[in-house]
Amino acid sequence: MTALVRVEHLVKRYPVRQRGILGERTVGHINAVDDVSFSIDPGETLALVGESGCGKTTTARSMLHLVPATSGKVWFENDELLTVFRGGDRAAVLRARRGLQYMFQDPYLSLNPRWTIGQTVREPFRVHRHVPEPEWDNRIAALLERVGLEPAHAFRYPHEFSGGQRQRVGVARALAVEPRFLVLDEPVSSLDVSVRAQILNLLVELRAELGLTFLYISHDLASVRFIAHRVAVMYLGVIVEMAPTDALFRHPLHHYTRALLSAVPVPDPDAKPIRVALRGEPPSAMHVPSGCRFHTRCPAALPVCRTTPPELTQAGDGRAVACHNPC
């Protein structure tokens, strides 16, 4: 199967500047995303997981040119997106934007408080002009009903809704341009547990009905296990393990992945989970350790880990791991 989305050697570095008497000068770079590559097949959900600050959101925003990537390529079908976005051709950019949409983490901050819900969902129609104007109101009502809201909600403002309802509005807005690929950036992290389940079920239904493809970013491994087909684990700007979801949860190969999974609460008071305690704190992304980036915290580090960066190599059964001494 041909991949719908391919990310090749994506890099994003932020310059660190210091102000002095003679002006500003660059004193280093923060390596937010460092040579990340992956692909996503049509109808598939790839989850991107890891600690806060590991580069998950920066990867997604660089893919969609919401922040300019330092280098790398992002392919959507036959189009190299970063070239399209940098080219300045408005028609080509709008055509690419229609195929890919982004759902933000905070459903309140991502909505204009001065716009009604109807105005928010109508805006994609006004920008892209893919729906005749006389049909806008009917299409807005249909979108709201499809995400579990009522047509009358189009006349209300964001502050009149709960968090779960606002996130449904975000889903409706994303669907307004009939995309094929959605980036879901922590879409349920700010919601109550019961509401999380409703939103996740909605996303799974939409994926099946509309043939959508997802990049799902989260630190909530329970929701990842529910919605994702494959999981990519990031640490300090690089992918350290990638595997089918069931295989990764059953037997992680990377010691960092094992530590992440061991931190997931078990809903059984009699269970005695085995916790994997990591040493210290994650290193600074400005001063990345030599060799394996995880060796300063790894309980199974070898001498080679301090000098030679491991490559992400195939481990069979659709798995890949970057580790000199895997579990």
N, C-alpha and C positions, 0 to 999 in steps of 0.2 A: 504494500500500500504506500502511495506517495504521501509524504508528510504535508499537512496543511501549513504548518509554521515551522521554520528552521532558524535557529539562532546559532551563528558561527563566530566563535572567538570574540564574544562581546566584552568590551572593556569600558569601564567608567572610572575616571580618576578626577578627584576634586583638588585643585591647587590650594595649598595652605600659604597664606600671605602674612607677612609681618610688616607692620608700619614702623618706619624709622624716621630719622631726621631728614634723610634724602629721599623719602617716599616709600612706597611699598616694594617689597621683593618677595619672591616665592621661596619658601624655605623647605618645602616638601610637598608630598601629594598623599591624599587619602585614597587607598586602593579599594573603592567600594565594590567594584565588580572586576574580576581579573581573569579574562580568558574563559568565559562561560559558553558552553555549547550544548544544545539539546534540540530535539524535534518533537512535535506533537502531531499525531495522526488525526484525520477527520473524525469527529464524534468522541474523541478521547479527552480525558481530564488528567492533566499532569499537575501534581501538587508540588509546590516549592516550600520547603520547611527549613527551620533553623532558628537559632537564637535571635533576639532583637539586635539589629545592627549588622547582620551577616550579609546583607546585600539583596534580600528577596525583592523588596519593593523597588529598589534602584534598578534591578534587572528588568522588571516589568515596565517601569517608566522609560527606561532607555530603549526598550524594544519598540515602544509606541512614540518615541521622540518627544515625550513629555519633558524629559531632560535630555540634552544632546549627549549621545554616546561619544566616548573618546575614540574608539575604533571598533571594528567588527561589522558583521552583516546580519540582517534579519530578513528572511524570505517569507513572504505570504503568497502561497501558490507560486506563480512565476514572477512576482514582483519583488525587487529588493527594496524594502520599505524605507530604509534610512536614506537611500539615494533619492527616492521619491519625495520624502519629507524635506530634504535639504535643497531640492531642485527649485522650489518656489512656484511650480505650476499648480495653481489653485484647483483646477479641475482634477488633476491627478491626485492631489492630496485629499480632496473630498472623496474621491472614489475609493482611495485606500482606507480613509477613516470610516467609511460606511461598513467595511468588512470587519473592522476590529473596534471593540468598545471596551471601556474601562469602568468597573464598579468600585467606588471608593470605600474606604474603611468606615468613615463616620458619615452616616446617612443624613445627619443634620447639617454639617458643615459643607457638604457637597450640593446642597439645595439653596437656591437664592431665596432668602426669607421674604423678599418683597414680591415675589412671583407666586401666583396661585399654582396648584399642581397642574392645572390645564396648560398654563403658560410654559411651565417647565417641560412637559411632554411635547408641547407644540414646537418648541424651539428647534429640535432636529429637523422637523418638516420645513421650517422656514429657511434653515441653512442649506439643506441638501436638495430641496425641491423635488424629491422623488415621489411625493404624494400630491395629487391635485388639491388645491386649496379648498374647494367645496367639500372634500372628504375628510378634512382635518378633524372636525369635531367627532364624527363617527369613529374615526380611527383611534382617537384619544380614549373614547368610551370603551372601545373594544380592548385596548391595551390595559386599561385599568381593571376591567373585569377579568382579563387573563391572568393578572397577578394577584387576584383576590381582593380587589377594592371595588367600590361602586362608582358608576359614572358621575354621581353627584359630588364625589370627592374632588372632582376637577376644579370646583369653585372654592376650595379651602386652601389655607396656607400651611406651610410645613410645621409651624409650631402647634397646629391643631391635631397633629398625629402622634402616635406612639413611635418608638424607635423601629419596631418591626414594620409598621405601615410605611414609614419613610424609606426603609430599605426596599419595600415593594415598589415604591415610586421610582427609586433608582433603577430597579430592574426594568420597569416599564419604559423609562427614558432610554436605557441602553437598547432595548428591543425596537425602539421607534424607527431606527434606520435599517432594520432587518439584517443584523450582522451575522457573521459565521463564526467569529472567535470572540470570546469574552475573557478579559482579565479580571478575576475576582480577588480583590486585595483585602483580605481579612473581612469578608462581607458579613460575618456573624459574630465577630469578637466583642462588639459593644451591646449585644442583645442578651436577654434572659435565656435560660436554657430551653424552655419550652418553645420560645419564639425562634430560637436557632433551628430547632428541628423543622419547624414550618417552612422557614426560608430555604433550608437545605433540600427539603422535599420538593419545593417549588422549582428550585434550580435543576434537580434531577429530572423532573417532569418536562421542563422546557428543553433540556438537553436531548431527551428522547423524541419529543414531538417536533422540534425545529431543527434537529441535526446539528446542534451547537457543539463547539469545541471550547474547552475551558483551560486556562492557566489559573490554578487555585493556590493562592498564597495564604499561609496560615501557620500559627504556632499551636493551634488546637488539633492535636493528633487524632482525637476521636472523630472530629468532623472530616479530617483527611481520610481516615480509614473508610468512612461512609461514602464519600463522593468521588475519590480519586481512583483511577486505573493504575497509574504509576506515580512514584514519589521520587523527587530529587532533593537530596539533603545538602544544604549549603553551610559552609563554615568559613568565615573571614574572607568572603568574596569569591570562593571557588566551590564547585560541586564536588563533594567527597564520596557520595554514593548515589546510585540511581537503580531502582528496581521496581518490579510489579508490587502493588500495595500489599497483597497477602504475603508474598515472599519476604518483603522487608520487615513486616511486623512479626512474622514467624521467626525469622533468623537474620538479624542485621549483620552485615559483614564489617562495617566500620565501627571502631570503638566510640566515636562521637555519636553515631546513630544509636548505638546500644545505650549510651548514657541518656539520650533524649527519651527513648522509649521507656527506660526504667523510671523516669520521673512522672509518667502518666499515672494518675490515681486509679486504683483498682476498686470497683464498687462491691467489695466483699470484706466485711470486718474480720473474717477468719483467715483471709489470705495473708501471706507473708512475702510481699514482693522483694526482689533483690535489687537494691539501689546501687547504682554505679556512681560513685562520688568522683568528680573531676577536681584536679588540683588547680588552685588559683583562678584567675579571671582571664577572659579572652584578651589576647594581645591587641595593641593598637593597630588599626588599619593603616596608620601612617608608618609604623615600624614593624613590618611583617617579619616573623621569624624566618631564618634560613631553613632550607630543607622542607619537611612537612610542617604546615602551619599549625597542626594540632599537637606536635610532639611535646610542647611545653606543658601540656595538660594530660597527655595520653598515659594510661596506666600500663601500656604494653609497648612503649617506644623502644626502638633499637638504635644502635649507634648510627646506622645509615639514615635514620629518620631526621637526624640533626643536620645532615649535609645535602641530601638528595631529595628534591620534591617528587613525590609519587605521581605517576600519571593515572588518569582515569581509564582503567583497562577492563575489558570484558571478563566476566566471571561465570558465564554460562546462564542459561534460562532467562535471558533478557536482563541480566544484572551487570552492573559495572561498579567498581570500587577503586578509590585512590588511597591505597594503604600498602606499606611494605610488610605489615604483619597483621593481616585481617583476622577477625574473630573466627 
